[in-house]
């Protein structure tokens, strides 16, 4: 599907790619990873034909339909559903032509083609995608102009998915999504049948969706089999092996050079010395391992305070006189690590603003420790940074009594040292601006951190550094994020914000994902039942029970296949884990190459069988859900 051959590209005198090569076969799903600024989005522009390499080529299969999310969000009076339906240009053109066509033969061709592309089910498919991305039936009928830019970007994503391209390009698709929509998108893409190339810093997505990783580093593209976790392990093993080989080669070079220096002046050994000099000249140097610069975070530890830090009693919060959340009875202690979950618009950010003293409660009582210090991070704060000032100037302004060395030491905790601390904010990347906000919010060693989408501009390595820093921090954390990997590794409690309330959720993210699936299934049942009640006559209850029994009998085979698939998945997962444990042993790379290749082949086969079994399980699960919906 995609061939990048010896491609070189320069941007403003800077070389982004040098003799880079990559192949993406049809039907494969690949994640494109690399530090921010290395050229990932530029590669997308070349694939789309908006930029051209200086040398080499970037080619896509000529007949392939490429789908990508445009930077311009849809707007205007067209409803969300109609906007998404219009993305299938062939269907729209055929329907328009069907209204005016006169020739019977052409009319027949049009209707045959509409049947081939499954045009009849298009509204249902479009509605299902919009629902997964957070739009209920009422919202789908509203015009695009009524939604904010972030929500309209979701509509653009829905339109791209609905168009069913042969080759799908997605650049950070979860950035405008909440946790619920991100979880739906992961499941959708995992079973999507086309070719996918996705730029993402979302580790969970890269683990669940892709089966290959392309790593952009040192102006080259290196392809790795497997998901992101497998890529990290393999790359680490390669780097370890490369260091060993380089040390071995240097030792051999020193040995040969010692022989040459000792004997080239002796006539009896001159020929041997000359031979070894040629051997030394022919020896190909092994490339030095170049480690990427590590992103750093280091939150200062606060002085301990007696619990609770914050306690809420019958609190309501909202805007004007309209409460968003009511009857809040919650508390936060020093050792709490809490993630707020719930769809966007339910009040997660509102709750954090109130707790961070950015918003006053409408009623009720909030008790806070008198010595409590709070750190608050929100993406919109980047807009408040002075673009003409440096990180040092920002920090010095909020630490007016501190010595310059102390100011710079605090900046250094977050990776700002030397020239970077003195650079203007306008030249900083999104990730560097985010790090500056972390530095600014933590100057007084806060007892509690309120973090609202802290990872949006951070690459994978920076996110891992943030995870490590938060786990080493001794204070409390309240987190809103669409990054489930961050939640899994940092938080041990979930608070569900929904239906005007916030309550502890008993369960983990997997349990929450199951709850969301059940809620969507119930919503589809209610919609179908409402439509049936409007159009169908009264149904005999006995007949309805018989129909449900018949449906259960019909789905017995599906239920059995689901159980069988789950057992097989568990067995295959154990097999994959065992093979990966063997491949993680450094000794395997010092042994026979054939043994390593056998292990790699066995691992790939086991992963492929696991992926096939998972897809079969999902198809069976969807089929039984639809059958049960129809029986309800």
BATI-873784 format. One record per residue (C-alpha): x, z, y; residue in three letters. Coordinates in steps of 0.05 Angstrom, whole numbers, always signed. Layout:
- X,Z,Y,ALA
...
***
This chain:
- +0,+0,+0,UNK
- +56,+19,+48,UNK
- +128,-7,+48,UNK
- +180,+19,+99,UNK
- +244,-20,+88,UNK
- +311,-2,+121,UNK
- +273,+13,+185,UNK
- +308,+33,+249,UNK
- +271,+54,+312,UNK
- +296,+77,+379,UNK
- +256,+111,+433,UNK
- +286,+117,+502,UNK
- +356,+110,+475,UNK
- +344,+163,+422,UNK
- +347,+141,+349,UNK
- +285,+169,+312,UNK
- +295,+129,+247,UNK
- +358,+98,+219,UNK
- +354,+54,+157,UNK
- +293,+94,+133,UNK
- +257,+72,+70,UNK
- +191,+94,+39,UNK
- +141,+68,-11,UNK
- +69,+93,-17,UNK
- +32,+63,-77,UNK
- -42,+47,-74,UNK
- -87,+105,-91,UNK
- -35,+159,-78,UNK
- -41,+217,-29,UNK
- +22,+234,+11,UNK
- +37,+287,+62,UNK
- +86,+270,+118,UNK
- +125,+332,+140,UNK
- +183,+347,+186,UNK
- +200,+385,+249,UNK
- +160,+371,+312,UNK
- +191,+314,+352,UNK
- +224,+280,+293,UNK
- +179,+218,+296,UNK
- +120,+229,+248,UNK
- +67,+204,+298,UNK
- +113,+147,+317,UNK
- +113,+124,+244,UNK
- +36,+123,+246,UNK
- +39,+80,+309,UNK
- +84,+30,+272,UNK
- +37,+29,+212,UNK
- -21,+14,+260,UNK
- +19,-41,+295,UNK
- +21,-4,+362,UNK
- +98,+0,+358,UNK
- +149,-43,+323,UNK
- +216,-24,+290,UNK
- +281,-48,+321,UNK
- +307,-65,+252,UNK
- +277,-70,+183,UNK
- +202,-71,+171,UNK
- +139,-29,+163,UNK
- +88,-67,+122,UNK
- +18,-51,+97,UNK
- -20,-91,+45,UNK
- -50,-149,+86,UNK
- -122,-141,+63,UNK
- -123,-65,+70,UNK
- -173,-33,+117,UNK
- -137,+23,+155,UNK
- -176,+83,+180,UNK
- -151,+133,+231,UNK
- -182,+181,+281,UNK
- -179,+153,+351,UNK
- -152,+196,+408,UNK
- -215,+182,+448,UNK
- -274,+224,+425,UNK
- -342,+190,+421,UNK
- -390,+204,+478,UNK
- -455,+179,+508,UNK
- -528,+184,+488,UNK
- -521,+161,+416,UNK
- -536,+215,+365,UNK
- -482,+243,+320,UNK
- -513,+213,+258,UNK
- -520,+143,+289,UNK
- -448,+147,+316,UNK
- -422,+160,+246,UNK
- -467,+107,+214,UNK
- -440,+56,+265,UNK
- -370,+67,+238,UNK
- -388,+24,+177,UNK
- -385,-40,+217,UNK
- -402,-85,+157,UNK
- -466,-47,+143,UNK
- -487,-48,+217,UNK
- -473,-122,+222,UNK
- -512,-138,+158,UNK
- -572,-96,+180,UNK
- -573,-130,+248,UNK
- -568,-199,+215,UNK
- -624,-181,+166,UNK
- -671,-173,+226,UNK
- -660,-245,+249,UNK
- -640,-285,+188,UNK
- -688,-342,+168,UNK
- -653,-376,+110,UNK
- -679,-345,+44,UNK
- -611,-356,+10,UNK
- -575,-319,+67,UNK
- -627,-263,+66,UNK
- -615,-254,-9,UNK
- -540,-252,+2,UNK
- -548,-199,+56,UNK
- -591,-154,+13,UNK
- -544,-162,-47,UNK
- -485,-143,-4,UNK
- -523,-83,+25,UNK
- -536,-60,-46,UNK
- -463,-70,-65,UNK
- -439,-25,-8,UNK
- -492,+27,-24,UNK
- -524,+19,+45,UNK
- -588,+55,+25,UNK
- -553,+121,+15,UNK
- -511,+114,+78,UNK
- -553,+163,+121,UNK
- -549,+216,+67,UNK
- -473,+206,+60,UNK
- -462,+209,+135,UNK
- -506,+272,+141,UNK
- -467,+306,+85,UNK
- -400,+292,+119,UNK
- -426,+318,+186,UNK
- -455,+379,+152,UNK
- -388,+394,+119,UNK
- -354,+390,+187,UNK
- -402,+441,+217,UNK
- -462,+401,+243,UNK
- -531,+422,+218,UNK
- -591,+375,+215,UNK
- -613,+392,+286,UNK
- -543,+380,+315,UNK
- -537,+313,+279,UNK
- -597,+287,+319,UNK
- -568,+309,+386,UNK
- -528,+260,+431,UNK
- -452,+263,+431,UNK
- -451,+278,+505,UNK
- -479,+348,+493,UNK
- -417,+371,+454,UNK
- -349,+393,+477,UNK
- -286,+352,+466,UNK
- -266,+391,+404,UNK
- -333,+382,+370,UNK
- -334,+308,+388,UNK
- -266,+300,+355,UNK
- -300,+326,+292,UNK
- -351,+270,+299,UNK
- -293,+220,+305,UNK
- -264,+249,+240,UNK
- -332,+244,+206,UNK
- -338,+171,+227,UNK
- -269,+155,+199,UNK
- -285,+188,+132,UNK
- -352,+153,+128,UNK
- -322,+84,+139,UNK
- -286,+91,+72,UNK
- -222,+54,+90,UNK
- -172,+31,+38,UNK
- -115,+68,+73,UNK
- -130,+132,+111,UNK
- -82,+159,+164,UNK
- -95,+230,+189,UNK
- -53,+265,+241,UNK
- -64,+341,+240,UNK
- -137,+334,+219,UNK
- -151,+409,+217,UNK
- -130,+423,+289,UNK
- -201,+417,+316,UNK
- -233,+451,+256,UNK
- -252,+522,+240,UNK
- -234,+554,+173,UNK
- -300,+533,+141,UNK
- -294,+459,+161,UNK
- -220,+459,+140,UNK
- -238,+485,+71,UNK
- -292,+431,+64,UNK
- -243,+376,+86,UNK
- -191,+398,+35,UNK
- -242,+392,-21,UNK
- -267,+325,+5,UNK
- -198,+294,+11,UNK
- -175,+321,-57,UNK
- -228,+278,-91,UNK
- -225,+219,-42,UNK
- -208,+156,-81,UNK
- -167,+117,-30,UNK
- -95,+119,-6,UNK
- -79,+176,+42,UNK
- -21,+191,+88,UNK
- -31,+256,+126,UNK
- +12,+291,+178,UNK
- -3,+365,+171,UNK
- +29,+432,+182,UNK
- -28,+465,+142,UNK
- +7,+488,+79,UNK
- -59,+499,+42,UNK
- -81,+428,+55,UNK
- -13,+400,+33,UNK
- -18,+440,-32,UNK
- -90,+422,-48,UNK
- -95,+350,-26,UNK
- -30,+311,-33,UNK
- +10,+292,-95,UNK
- +72,+269,-58,UNK
- +111,+292,+3,UNK
- +152,+248,+50,UNK
- +202,+291,+88,UNK
- +227,+264,+154,UNK
- +295,+294,+169,UNK
- +362,+268,+196,UNK
- +327,+202,+215,UNK
- +311,+188,+141,UNK
- +249,+191,+98,UNK
- +257,+225,+31,UNK
- +201,+222,-20,UNK
- +186,+282,-66,UNK
- +136,+286,-123,UNK
- +84,+341,-122,UNK
- +52,+384,-68,UNK
- +85,+423,-12,UNK
- +106,+484,-54,UNK
- +139,+437,-104,UNK
- +174,+400,-48,UNK
- +203,+464,-21,UNK
- +229,+485,-89,UNK
- +258,+416,-105,UNK
- +291,+409,-37,UNK
- +321,+479,-42,UNK
- +348,+462,-111,UNK
- +377,+396,-86,UNK
- +411,+431,-28,UNK
- +441,+484,-74,UNK
- +466,+430,-121,UNK
- +494,+389,-63,UNK
- +533,+450,-38,UNK
- +562,+460,-108,UNK
- +581,+387,-115,UNK
- +613,+386,-47,UNK
- +654,+449,-63,UNK
- +676,+418,-129,UNK
- +696,+353,-95,UNK
- +736,+389,-41,UNK
- +772,+428,-95,UNK
- +789,+363,-131,UNK
- +812,+331,-66,UNK
- +858,+389,-52,UNK
- +887,+385,-123,UNK
- +901,+310,-117,UNK
- +930,+317,-47,UNK
- +976,+373,-72,UNK
- +1002,+326,-127,UNK
- +1013,+270,-76,UNK
- +1049,+315,-27,UNK
- +1093,+343,-82,UNK
- +1114,+279,-118,UNK
- +1108,+217,-74,UNK
- +1180,+225,-50,UNK
- +1206,+226,-123,UNK
- +1221,+158,-152,UNK
- +1200,+178,-222,UNK
- +1131,+201,-197,UNK
- +1120,+151,-141,UNK
- +1074,+106,-181,UNK
- +1030,+164,-203,UNK
- +1028,+190,-132,UNK
- +1007,+121,-106,UNK
- +952,+118,-159,UNK
- +925,+186,-138,UNK
- +926,+166,-65,UNK
- +882,+106,-82,UNK
- +836,+152,-122,UNK
- +831,+198,-61,UNK
- +814,+139,-15,UNK
- +760,+114,-62,UNK
- +727,+182,-70,UNK
- +658,+179,-36,UNK
- +648,+241,+8,UNK
- +587,+283,-10,UNK
- +544,+293,+52,UNK
- +546,+362,+83,UNK
- +481,+400,+77,UNK
- +450,+403,+147,UNK
- +402,+461,+154,UNK
- +347,+452,+205,UNK
- +350,+502,+262,UNK
- +309,+562,+242,UNK
- +249,+582,+285,UNK
- +249,+656,+300,UNK
- +196,+708,+317,UNK
- +208,+782,+322,UNK
- +152,+826,+348,UNK
- +177,+894,+373,UNK
- +149,+953,+334,UNK
- +102,+999,+372,UNK
- +104,+1075,+375,UNK
- +53,+1104,+325,UNK
- -15,+1126,+349,UNK
- -68,+1169,+315,UNK
- -127,+1131,+286,UNK
- -172,+1099,+306,UNK
- -141,+1051,+356,UNK
- -210,+1023,+372,UNK
- -279,+1046,+351,UNK
- -345,+1011,+366,UNK
- -413,+1045,+366,UNK
- -476,+1002,+372,UNK
- -438,+952,+416,UNK
- -468,+886,+440,UNK
- -427,+832,+473,UNK
- -444,+764,+504,UNK
- -448,+725,+569,UNK
- -496,+741,+625,UNK
- -553,+780,+595,UNK
- -552,+741,+529,UNK
- -517,+778,+472,UNK
- -476,+737,+422,UNK
- -462,+796,+376,UNK
- -504,+859,+370,UNK
- -500,+928,+337,UNK
- -425,+927,+324,UNK
- -403,+990,+287,UNK
- -330,+978,+270,UNK
- -262,+1010,+277,UNK
- -190,+986,+277,UNK
- -130,+1029,+254,UNK
- -55,+1018,+260,UNK
- -48,+992,+189,UNK
- -106,+943,+193,UNK
- -94,+868,+181,UNK
- -162,+835,+194,UNK
- -182,+761,+194,UNK
- -247,+742,+228,UNK
- -284,+688,+188,UNK
- -347,+650,+204,UNK
- -364,+582,+234,UNK
- -344,+563,+305,UNK
- -396,+584,+355,UNK
- -415,+648,+318,UNK
- -375,+693,+365,UNK
- -305,+704,+335,UNK
- -269,+689,+401,UNK
- -321,+728,+439,UNK
- -307,+790,+397,UNK
- -232,+783,+406,UNK
- -240,+775,+482,UNK
- -280,+839,+485,UNK
- -231,+878,+442,UNK
- -173,+852,+486,UNK
- -209,+874,+550,UNK
- -222,+802,+572,UNK
- -297,+812,+567,UNK
- -341,+873,+580,UNK
- -392,+896,+528,UNK
- -465,+890,+548,UNK
- -484,+956,+515,UNK
- -459,+1009,+467,UNK
- -395,+1049,+468,UNK
- -322,+1028,+455,UNK
- -271,+1083,+445,UNK
- -197,+1066,+452,UNK
- -135,+1108,+447,UNK
- -110,+1127,+517,UNK
- -40,+1102,+502,UNK
- -63,+1037,+468,UNK
- -24,+974,+486,UNK
- -54,+906,+469,UNK
- -24,+838,+457,UNK
- -71,+778,+464,UNK
- -57,+706,+445,UNK
- -104,+647,+456,UNK
- -88,+572,+458,UNK
- -120,+563,+527,UNK
- -67,+609,+556,UNK
- -18,+551,+553,UNK
- -56,+521,+613,UNK
- -38,+584,+653,UNK
- +37,+573,+646,UNK
- +74,+548,+708,UNK
- +103,+481,+688,UNK
- +157,+484,+742,UNK
- +184,+551,+720,UNK
- +230,+569,+662,UNK
- +215,+618,+605,UNK
- +265,+666,+637,UNK
- +226,+664,+704,UNK
- +160,+677,+668,UNK
- +190,+736,+631,UNK
- +226,+765,+691,UNK
- +161,+765,+731,UNK
- +126,+810,+681,UNK
- +188,+853,+669,UNK
- +207,+864,+743,UNK
- +246,+929,+731,UNK
- +286,+904,+671,UNK
- +359,+882,+673,UNK
- +372,+808,+661,UNK
- +405,+824,+594,UNK
- +341,+859,+570,UNK
- +297,+801,+593,UNK
- +341,+751,+556,UNK
- +345,+795,+494,UNK
- +269,+796,+490,UNK
- +266,+720,+498,UNK
- +318,+715,+443,UNK
- +270,+749,+395,UNK
- +227,+687,+399,UNK
- +282,+634,+397,UNK
- +295,+626,+472,UNK
- +369,+630,+484,UNK
- +419,+593,+527,UNK
- +394,+529,+560,UNK
- +325,+534,+528,UNK
- +310,+599,+565,UNK
- +327,+564,+631,UNK
- +290,+498,+617,UNK
- +226,+482,+654,UNK
- +161,+495,+616,UNK
- +140,+423,+627,UNK
- +194,+398,+579,UNK
- +177,+448,+524,UNK
- +140,+425,+462,UNK
- +73,+454,+443,UNK
- +106,+499,+392,UNK
- +157,+524,+443,UNK
- +101,+540,+492,UNK
- +65,+579,+437,UNK
- +129,+618,+424,UNK
- +134,+634,+498,UNK
- +63,+661,+497,UNK
- +82,+705,+438,UNK
- +142,+731,+477,UNK
- +100,+745,+540,UNK
- +45,+782,+502,UNK
- +93,+828,+466,UNK
- +137,+854,+523,UNK
- +107,+924,+520,UNK
- +110,+930,+444,UNK
- +34,+927,+434,UNK
- +0,+970,+381,UNK
- -49,+914,+363,UNK
- -43,+838,+365,UNK
- -105,+796,+376,UNK
- -88,+724,+355,UNK
- -138,+668,+367,UNK
- -113,+604,+331,UNK
- -39,+620,+339,UNK
- -13,+563,+294,UNK
- -44,+501,+325,UNK
- +22,+476,+354,UNK
- +70,+505,+302,UNK
- +102,+464,+247,UNK
- +105,+489,+175,UNK
- +172,+525,+183,UNK
- +149,+559,+247,UNK
- +86,+581,+212,UNK
- +127,+612,+156,UNK
- +170,+647,+208,UNK
- +106,+674,+241,UNK
- +81,+699,+174,UNK
- +146,+736,+162,UNK
- +146,+766,+232,UNK
- +74,+790,+227,UNK
- +88,+821,+159,UNK
- +147,+859,+188,UNK
- +107,+882,+249,UNK
- +83,+955,+245,UNK
- +20,+949,+287,UNK
- -51,+925,+274,UNK
- -71,+851,+273,UNK
- -138,+817,+285,UNK
- -133,+742,+271,UNK
- -176,+681,+281,UNK
- -147,+619,+247,UNK
- -165,+557,+207,UNK
- -100,+566,+168,UNK
- -121,+599,+102,UNK
- -48,+605,+81,UNK
- -35,+650,+141,UNK
- -96,+693,+124,UNK
- -76,+699,+51,UNK
- -5,+723,+67,UNK
- -19,+767,+128,UNK
- -90,+796,+124,UNK
- -119,+845,+73,UNK
- -189,+851,+103,UNK
- -241,+799,+124,UNK
- -296,+809,+176,UNK
- -352,+758,+173,UNK
- -380,+738,+241,UNK
- -449,+706,+229,UNK
- -522,+712,+250,UNK
- -506,+753,+312,UNK
- -468,+807,+274,UNK
- -398,+824,+249,UNK
- -391,+860,+182,UNK
- -336,+871,+131,UNK
- -336,+817,+77,UNK
- -324,+844,+7,UNK
- -282,+790,-26,UNK
- -225,+742,-14,UNK
- -224,+671,+14,UNK
- -241,+641,-54,UNK
- -304,+684,-55,UNK
- -320,+662,+16,UNK
- -311,+589,-4,UNK
- -361,+601,-61,UNK
- -410,+632,-12,UNK
- -405,+571,+34,UNK
- -419,+523,-24,UNK
- -479,+564,-44,UNK
- -506,+565,+27,UNK
- -498,+490,+34,UNK
- -534,+479,-32,UNK
- -591,+524,-10,UNK
- -595,+487,+56,UNK
- -601,+420,+20,UNK
- -655,+449,-24,UNK
- -695,+473,+36,UNK
- -689,+406,+71,UNK
- -711,+370,+8,UNK
- -768,+419,-3,UNK
- -792,+411,+69,UNK
- -793,+336,+63,UNK
- -829,+339,-4,UNK
- -882,+386,+22,UNK
- -896,+339,+81,UNK
- -904,+278,+37,UNK
- -924,+300,-33,UNK
- -990,+327,-59,UNK
- -994,+398,-87,UNK
- -955,+405,-152,UNK
- -982,+442,-212,UNK
- -940,+504,-223,UNK
- -940,+497,-299,UNK
- -917,+425,-292,UNK
- -862,+447,-244,UNK
- -837,+499,-294,UNK
- -837,+447,-349,UNK
- -798,+399,-303,UNK
- -746,+452,-288,UNK
- -739,+468,-362,UNK
- -729,+394,-376,UNK
- -676,+391,-322,UNK
- -639,+451,-351,UNK
- -640,+417,-419,UNK
- -613,+353,-389,UNK
- -556,+390,-355,UNK
- -536,+429,-417,UNK
- -482,+378,-432,UNK
- -456,+381,-360,UNK
- -453,+457,-363,UNK
- -413,+453,-428,UNK
- -365,+402,-398,UNK
- -354,+449,-339,UNK
- -336,+507,-385,UNK
- -291,+462,-426,UNK
- -257,+435,-363,UNK
- -245,+506,-337,UNK
- -211,+526,-402,UNK
- -169,+463,-401,UNK
- -150,+474,-328,UNK
- -127,+545,-343,UNK
- -84,+521,-401,UNK
- -54,+464,-361,UNK
- -40,+509,-302,UNK
- -1,+555,-348,UNK
- +37,+495,-376,UNK
- +54,+471,-305,UNK
- +77,+541,-285,UNK
- +121,+546,-347,UNK
- +153,+478,-334,UNK
- +165,+495,-260,UNK
- +199,+560,-281,UNK
- +247,+520,-325,UNK
- +260,+471,-269,UNK
- +274,+528,-220,UNK
- +332,+551,-264,UNK
- +396,+525,-229,UNK
- +431,+519,-297,UNK
- +386,+461,-315,UNK
- +419,+419,-261,UNK
- +488,+432,-290,UNK
- +467,+410,-360,UNK
- +451,+341,-390,UNK
- +414,+295,-343,UNK
- +368,+273,-399,UNK
- +342,+343,-408,UNK
- +326,+349,-334,UNK
- +291,+282,-335,UNK
- +249,+302,-395,UNK
- +227,+365,-359,UNK
- +209,+325,-296,UNK
- +169,+274,-337,UNK
- +133,+330,-375,UNK
- +118,+365,-309,UNK
- +89,+303,-277,UNK
- +46,+288,-338,UNK
- +19,+360,-339,UNK
- +5,+357,-264,UNK
- -31,+290,-271,UNK
- -73,+318,-329,UNK
- -89,+379,-288,UNK
- -110,+336,-228,UNK
- -154,+292,-273,UNK
- -186,+353,-305,UNK
- -200,+384,-236,UNK
- -233,+319,-212,UNK
- -275,+316,-275,UNK
- -295,+389,-264,UNK
- -315,+375,-192,UNK
- -355,+313,-211,UNK
- -392,+353,-264,UNK
- -404,+410,-216,UNK
- -432,+363,-163,UNK
- -476,+328,-214,UNK
- -505,+394,-239,UNK
- -516,+418,-167,UNK
- -554,+355,-150,UNK
- -595,+360,-214,UNK
- -613,+432,-199,UNK
- -629,+414,-127,UNK
- -678,+361,-151,UNK
- -709,+411,-199,UNK
- -721,+463,-144,UNK
***
